[in-house]
Amino acid sequence: MDLVNEDRLYRALDRLLPHKRALESHLVARLRELFALNYDLLLYDVTSTYFEGQAANNPLAQRG
């Protein structure tokens, strides 16, 4: 049995959800401390899926 697998990671994310605002605030503060950025809007990319090749027979890999 793997100690880390997809199901366990998703369950961990579910447990983090109640702490989302506190985590975001902490990360924004650290970003300011580390990089002294001045911004009005902060966006982050949580994209975690990609496909290699054409994947023509995979409906999840369709454009759009």
N, C-alpha and C positions, 0 to 999 in steps of 0.2 A: 504494500500500500504506500503510495506517495504521500509524503508529509504536506506537500503543496500541490494542489490540483485546482482545476477551474471551479469546481463546486465550493471548495473551502474558501477560495479567494472571493467569490461572489457573496458567500455568507459573511465574510469579514466586512465587505462593503456595506451590507445591510446593518451591521452593528455600528458602523461609523456614521451612518446617516443622521442619527440624533445629535451628533457633534459637528455637523457640517458647518454651521455658522462660526463656531469657535475655531475650527481648523482653518477656514478661509481667512478669518481675521488674523490668526497667527501667521499664516503664510504671507499675507499682504504686509504685515509688519516686518517680517524677516526680509522680504524683498526690498522694502524701503531701507532697512539697515544695511543690507549687503551691497545694494546697487544705487542707492540714493536717486531712485527714479521719481519723476514727477509725471503723473498721468491723471486723466479724468475717468477712464474706463479701463478695467483690467479684464482681459479675456484669456482663457486657457483652453488648450486643446486636449481633450481626453480620448482622442481617436486611438483605438487599440486594434483595429482590424485592417488587414491588407491582404491582397491576393497577388500571387505571382503567376505570370502567364496569362492566357486569355480566359481560362475557366469558363468556356462557352456553355458547358452543361450545368453550371452552378447558378441557380436563380439569385443567390445572395450577391453574386459578383456582377450583376448587371449594372450598367451605367445609370446614374441618376438615382 
